[in-house]
Amino acid sequence: MGLLDGKTAIITGASKGIGRAIAEKYVAQGANVAFTYLSSVEKGEALEKELSNGSVKVKGYRSDASDFAAAEKLVEDVVAEFGQIDIVVN
C-alpha cells in the first residue's frame, strides 16, 4: 500500500531530470500519473512504457505548460482519461 494509492497526479516536464524522478516516485507510491513532455517525444514515450506496470495508470501528453490554452486542454484530457486530478507538480 503506497502513500498515494488512488490519487492522480499531473507532472509537467517529466520526460527527464527532476520531473522524471518525481514521476517514478509517485508511481512507486501508487499514484496514477499523467505527465507532460514537449521536445523529448521519444523520452516521453519511453517513460510511459517504463512506468506502466499494470498496477497504476500512466500516460504521457505532449503539452506546453506555459501555454494557457494547452494547459486547459491538458486538464480536460486528464480528467476525461483518469476521472480526477488530485495533485499537480509543475
C-alpha positions in Angstrom: 0.0 0.0 0.0 1.5 3.3 -1.1 1.0 6.8 0.3 -0.6 7.9 -3.0 -2.9 4.9 -3.7 -5.9 6.0 -5.7 -4.6 9.6 -6.3 -4.0 11.0 -9.8 -1.1 13.4 -10.4 -0.2 15.7 -13.3 3.6 16.2 -13.5 4.8 18.7 -16.1 8.2 18.1 -17.8 8.6 14.6 -16.6 10.4 13.1 -19.6 13.8 13.9 -18.0 15.5 15.2 -14.9 13.7 16.1 -11.7 10.2 15.6 -13.3 11.1 12.1 -14.3 12.3 11.3 -10.8 9.1 12.6 -9.3 7.0 10.6 -11.7 9.0 7.4 -10.8 8.4 8.1 -7.1 4.7 8.8 -7.5 4.2 5.6 -9.4 6.1 3.7 -6.7 3.8 5.1 -4.1 0.7 4.0 -6.0 -0.3 7.2 -7.9 -1.8 7.3 -11.3 0.4 9.7 -13.3 -0.3 11.9 -16.2 2.9 13.6 -17.3 3.9 16.1 -19.9 6.8 16.4 -22.3 7.4 18.9 -25.1 10.5 18.4 -27.1 11.6 15.0 -25.8 8.9 12.9 -27.6 11.0 9.7 -27.6 11.9 10.1 -23.9 8.2 10.8 -23.1 7.1 7.7 -24.9 9.8 5.6 -23.3 8.9 6.8 -19.8 5.2 5.9 -20.4 6.2 2.4 -21.3 8.7 2.1 -18.5 6.3 3.3 -15.7 3.2 1.4 -17.0 3.4 -1.6 -14.7 -0.3 -2.6 -14.6 -0.9 -1.5 -11.0 -1.3 2.2 -11.9 -2.3 4.1 -14.9 0.4 6.2 -16.6 0.0 8.4 -19.7 2.2 11.0 -21.3 0.9 14.1 -23.1 2.8 16.4 -25.4 1.9 19.8 -23.9 3.4 23.2 -23.2 2.7 24.2 -19.6 3.5 27.9 -20.5 0.6 28.0 -23.0 -2.7 28.6 -21.2 -4.9 27.0 -23.9 -2.6 23.9 -24.0 -2.7 23.7 -20.2 -6.5 23.9 -20.2 -6.8 21.2 -22.8 -4.4 19.0 -20.8 -6.6 19.3 -17.7 -9.7 18.4 -19.8 -7.9 15.4 -21.3 -6.6 14.1 -18.0 -10.0 14.4 -16.3 -11.5 12.5 -19.3 -8.9 9.8 -19.1 -8.3 9.4 -15.4 -11.6 10.8 -13.9 -9.9 13.1 -11.4 -6.8 15.2 -10.6 -5.6 15.3 -7.0 -2.0 16.6 -7.4 -0.3 18.9 -9.7 3.5 19.1 -9.8 4.7 21.9 -12.1 
